[in-house]
């Protein structure tokens, strides 16, 4: 069965408020705890019989984790905090829809990750471009990723992508926040 629905501005506000509450409750967690909680959620989802729609969205959390833990990417503190704040909802043991409800349990998580990914689209795209570039250069030079992470040319590319990410994010905020704004 396929069900399609649209979220109104009031619906999006409801999810934004849920994100804010989750951030407040997760405020006492350190970065490693947030990341570990997200990884545990991903493990539960991979073991469950959930829809492809939900699974595809929740798998995007791997990219967010990578953005935070990848030393080669080296997010600056403000950007790192945005990503960790976005992941805080997924550290919440009691979310909007209990995860153990068959077929629907992870729907709120999927909606929230969709909002998070739209909000962080420039950061995600820059990180993905960085990973592709690093892998291509690593392969081309026949070096391990760790060796490549320490290269001056990779640092220059990282700086270029970070700058592009901030520039693009800044353009979107010139006319106000996006309808998905969580920050």
N, C-alpha and C positions, 0 to 999 in steps of 0.2 A: 504494500500500500504506500502510496506517495501522498504526502500532505505538504502543501505550500502555504505560507502565511507571511504577512508583512507586519513589521513592528512600527507602531506610530511613534511620534515624538514623546508622548507620555510613556510608552513602553520603554523607549531608550532611556528616558529619565529614571525610570524604575531600576534599570540595570546599572546606570551610572551611580545611583545612590547605593546600590548593593556593592559596587566596587569600592566606593568611599568607605563604607562600613567595614568591608574586608580589609582594606588598607589600615584602618585604625586598629582593628583587632590583631593584625599581623605586625604591627609596629614594633612589638617586643621581640620578634624573630630576627635572627641574624641572617645574612645573605645565604649561607650554606643551608640553613633550615628551610628557607623558602624554596631553594633549588631542590632539596631532597624531597619536600612535600610534592612538588610538581612532578618529579620523577616517579614517586609512588603513585600519583594519580595516573600517569601514563602507563605504568605497569598494570594497574587495575583495569584500565580501558583495554589494554592489549589482551587481557585474559577474559574480557567480557564479550558477550554477543551483542554488540551495539551496531548501529547503522554505519554505513560507509560515510554518510554525511558528517556524523559526529566524529568518527575516527579520523577522517581527513583534517578536520579543524583542530582537533586536539593534538594531532601529530605536529602541528605548527609550533607547539610549545618547545619542541626540540631545538628549533631555530633560536627561540628566545633564550633558552638555556645556553646554547652555543655562544650567543652574543655576550653573555656575562662571563662565562668561564674560559673563553678562548683568549689566552694571553697575547697571541699575535694580533688580535683585533683591538685589544686594549681600549675599551670604551672609557671615556672620561667620566668622572664621578656623577655629574648631573644626568648624562645619558644612561649610565648604568643604573642609577636610582629609578629612572622612569621605567626601565625594563623590569626591574625587581618589583616596583610598585604594581605594574601591570600583572605580574605573576602572583601577587599576593592573594588575589581572589582564589586561585587554585590551591592555596595553602589552607583554605578554610575547610574544616571537616564538615561543617553543616552549611551547605550552600542552599540555593533557592529550591532546587528539586533534589530530593535524596537520591544519591547515586545508585541505590539498589532497586529502584523502580524500573522494571524491564521496559526497554524501548525508549524511555523518556529520561532516565536518571542522569544522563550526561548532557541533556539538551541545553540546560542553562549554561553549562561549561562551554558548549560549542558556540552559543550565542555570544558569550563573553569573549571568547578567543577571537571570534569574528570582529568584534568591536576593537579589541586590543590590536589586532593585526592591521586594521584600517587606520588606527591612530598612529601606529609605529611603522607604517608602510615604508617611509623613507629610510628608517634605520634598518629595517629588514632587507630592503633591496640593496643598500650599501654593503651590508654584511655578506649577503649572498654573492655580490660581485667580488668582494674581497676573497671569499673562499674559492670561487672559480679561478680568479687570478692567481692566488697562491698555489692551487693545485696544478694549474697549467705550467707555471714557472717551476714548480718543484719537479714535475715530470720532465719538462724541457731540459732542466739542468741536472736531472738525475740525482737530486738531493732529497733527503728526508725533510718533512715539514718543519721539524724543530730547527734544522739548519736554515731553512728558508725564512722562518719567523725572525731570525736575527739579522737578516740582510737589510742593508740600507735602502735598496730599491723597493723592498716590500714596505718598509716604514714610510717611504715617500708616498706609495700608493695608498696606504692606510690613511695618511693625513689627507690626501686628496678626497677619498671617499667620505671621511668624517666631515670634511668641509662641505662637500656636495649634500650630504645628509642634512646638515644644519641649514644650509641655504634653502633646500626644498621644503623643509619643515617650516622655515620662517615665512615662505611664500604663502603657505596654506593658512597661516595665522593672521596675515595682513587684514583679511576681511572678517575676522572672528574665528572662533573655534569651529572645527568640523562638527557635524551632528553626532559624531561618535566620540567627541573629546572626553577623555578620562582624566586629563591633567589640568 
